[in-house]
Amino acid sequence: MVTASYIFAILFEIVYPILVGLMIIRRYNTGWKLFGVGMLTFLGSQVVHLLLLSGFSELIKRGLFPSPALEILPYAIVVGLLAGLCEETARLTGYKILKEKGNTWGAALTLGAGHGGSESIIIGLVSLANFAVFIYIQQTGRTALGVTPSQLSQVFNIPWTLPLAGAVERLTTLIMQLTLSIMVWIAVSRRAWGWFIAAILWHTLVDGSVLLLQNIGFTTWAIEGILTGVMLINIIGLYIMNLIKTQTTPLPGDRTNVLDN
């Protein structure tokens, strides 16, 4: 049963974002190139993100910032903020490059699906490779990549529901990525930069909270339950922003009056 759960979760992580991208592309008549641009924004953001995290770790080693073992809250805030800054800036860059091609609701959703989808697909492919090694060890009794059969028992001796948490997390995270992409799109399209700041802060809050909850002892499913609540908030937010995109009344900070439909 645990094996089936692993397989389902891995396939979900790979296939789900592709299906979401396909649905959005067909609904709004966009294209896979926009999906690809979204993937590139994620990959580019991660290059910068990893460099910043490396520098942040160096600050901790030198005692210039509190260790997470001693002060988890400031650590969680900084890690969440770095993720928000890197990813929202990457989205902003994507819209600037696309110009008119990215100035529609459908284009923004497609870019968001590519951005969040690439993360899910990469995680799924890595999990698939690891799972293939686990199966090889289980079937042959040999050691592979430093993993022994005795160590492998810990991978499969878990509740069968636990691997499914990965699928739930990808479900909630992709909706989050769509929401953030729309927020940045509104910032660019309406030149209302408060939306860009709000996207960074929302990203910081969610990512930082997850890290904090993990470190204070929340169970995996408790965290996934909270993320499901966050997903519902994001869905409501998407609905509200879908209404905003057609309104003619300027938002605070707007420099343009109407978004392209």
C-alpha positions, 0 to 999 in steps of 0.5 A: 500500500505504501508503494502505491501511495508513493507511485500516486504521489510521484505521478501526481507531482509530474502530471498535475501541473501539465494538466493544469497548464493544458486546461489554462492554455485551452481556456484562454488560447495562450500557448506552451511558450508562455508556460515555458517562460514561467518555467524559466522564471522559476529556474532563474529565481532558484539560481539567485535564491540558492546563492542568497541562501548560501550567503545567508548560511555563511552569515549564520556560521560567522555568528552575524545572524542568530542560528535557527537552533536558537532563534527560529522565528527570524530565520523563518522570516528571512528564508521566506522573504528571500523566496518571495523576493527571488520568485516575485522578481523573476515573475516581474522580469518575465512580464517585462520581457513578454510585454504585450504578450504577457498582458492578459489574464490568461497569459498571467495564469499560464506563466504562473502554471509554468512557474509552479509547475516546473517546481512540481515536475522537478520534485516529481522527477527527483522523487521518481529517480529516488524511488527507482533506486529504492525499488532496485535495492528492495528487489536485489538487496544490494546497496546503491547510492550509499543506501543499504537495505536496512536503511531502506526499511525506514522508507517503506515502514511508514503510514501509507497516507504519508507519501500522499502529503506530497501530492496535497502540497503540490496541489496547494502550492500550484494554486499559490503560484497562480495567485502570486503570478496574478498579483505581480501581473496586476502590479505590472499591468496597472503599475500598482506596485503595492501588489508586487510588495503584497505578493512578496509579503504573502509569499514570505508569510506562507513559506516562513510559516511552514518552516516555523511550524515544521521546527516547532513540532507540527505534524506533516498532515497538520501543516498540509491542513493549514496549507489547504486553508491557505489554498482556499484563501488563494482561490477566493483571492483569484476570484476577487482579482478576476473581478478587479481585472475588468473594473474601470475604477483605478486602484490606489497607486494605479497609473493606468485605468484599465487592464487588457481583458 
